[in-house]
């Protein structure tokens, strides 16, 4: 049950914040990436990303923080994971794709770091509040 609560809370916060971000930042990406973007995102692939990524956040940030008993560990581990994961995507794209924007890389690195840290902390706090952590 602990894993389910951790996963559910982390997923809810991650998805909600990312939905808000992507809903408002689409013009930023479209302006800088233009023809690289699809007209509409592939929601099945996006859903697969969310399932896998949130699982990684839970295993690598939330559960270890529950073992140490401090939300600071969830925050830091989430931030590091977000920086590494989003950095892998953006820096690889910037190194291999013609027309990839440095501004997109910078903004995505910042967003991925903050988003993952926030979701991991929320997952930790929700699990502790449920009495399962």
C-alpha positions in Angstrom: 0.0 0.0 0.0 2.9 2.4 0.7 4.1 2.1 -2.8 0.7 2.7 -4.2 0.2 5.9 -2.1 3.7 7.1 -3.0 3.2 6.4 -6.7 -0.3 7.9 -6.8 0.6 11.1 -5.0 3.8 11.6 -7.0 2.0 11.0 -10.3 -0.9 13.3 -9.4 1.4 16.2 -8.6 3.8 15.5 -11.5 1.1 15.3 -14.1 -0.9 18.2 -12.8 2.1 20.6 -12.7 3.4 19.4 -16.1 -0.1 19.7 -17.6 -0.2 23.4 -16.4 3.3 24.0 -17.7 2.8 22.5 -21.1 -0.5 24.2 -21.5 1.0 27.6 -20.9 4.5 27.1 -22.4 3.5 25.6 -25.8 4.1 28.9 -27.6 7.6 29.1 -26.1 8.4 25.6 -27.5 6.6 26.1 -30.8 8.5 29.4 -31.5 11.9 27.8 -30.8 11.4 24.3 -32.2 9.0 25.0 -35.0 8.9 22.1 -37.4 10.5 19.6 -34.9 7.2 19.5 -33.0 4.2 17.4 -33.9 0.9 19.3 -34.3 -0.5 17.2 -31.4 1.5 15.1 -29.0 1.3 11.4 -29.1 -0.6 10.8 -25.9 0.1 7.1 -25.7 3.8 7.7 -25.8 3.5 10.6 -23.3 1.5 8.3 -21.0 4.2 5.7 -21.2 6.8 8.3 -20.2 4.7 9.4 -17.2 4.2 5.8 -16.0 7.9 5.0 -16.3 9.3 8.3 -15.0 7.0 8.5 -12.0 8.1 5.0 -11.1 11.7 6.1 -11.2 11.0 9.1 -9.0 9.3 6.9 -6.4 12.1 4.3 -6.4 15.0 6.7 -6.6 13.7 9.6 -4.5 10.5 9.0 -2.5 11.2 5.6 -1.0 14.8 6.3 0.0 13.6 9.5 1.7 10.9 7.5 3.5 13.7 5.3 4.8 15.7 8.3 6.2 12.6 10.1 7.4 13.2 13.5 5.9 11.5 15.3 3.1 14.8 17.2 2.3 16.2 13.9 0.9 13.2 13.5 -1.4 13.6 17.1 -2.5 17.3 16.8 -3.2 17.1 13.3 -4.8 14.2 14.5 -7.0 16.1 17.6 -8.1 19.1 15.5 -9.0 17.0 13.0 -10.9 15.1 15.7 -12.7 18.3 17.5 -13.7 19.9 14.2 -15.0 16.8 12.9 -16.8 15.9 16.2 -18.5 19.5 16.9 -19.1 19.9 13.6 -20.9 17.0 14.5 -23.2 17.8 18.1 -23.9 21.6 17.9 -24.1 21.4 14.9 -26.4 18.9 16.7 -28.6 21.0 19.8 -28.6 24.1 17.8 -29.6 22.4 15.9 -32.4 19.5 17.9 -33.9 19.8 20.8 -36.2 17.8 23.7 -34.9 17.5 22.7 -31.3 17.3 25.8 -29.1 19.7 26.5 -26.2 16.9 28.4 -24.6 14.8 25.2 -24.6 17.6 23.2 -23.1 18.0 25.8 -20.3 14.3 26.1 -19.6 13.7 22.4 -19.7 16.6 21.6 -17.3 15.2 24.1 -14.8 11.7 22.8 -15.2 12.6 19.2 -15.0 14.7 19.9 -11.8 11.9 21.8 -10.1 9.1 19.6 -11.3 10.7 16.3 -10.2 11.9 17.7 -6.9 8.3 19.0 -6.1 6.6 15.8 -7.2 9.1 13.7 -5.1 8.5 15.8 -2.1 4.8 15.6 -2.5 5.0 11.9 -2.8 7.0 11.7 0.4 4.7 14.0 2.3 1.5 12.2 1.2 3.0 8.8 2.1 4.0 10.1 5.5 0.6 11.7 6.1 -1.1 8.4 5.2 0.7 6.7 8.1 2.4 4.3 5.7 5.8 5.9 5.6 
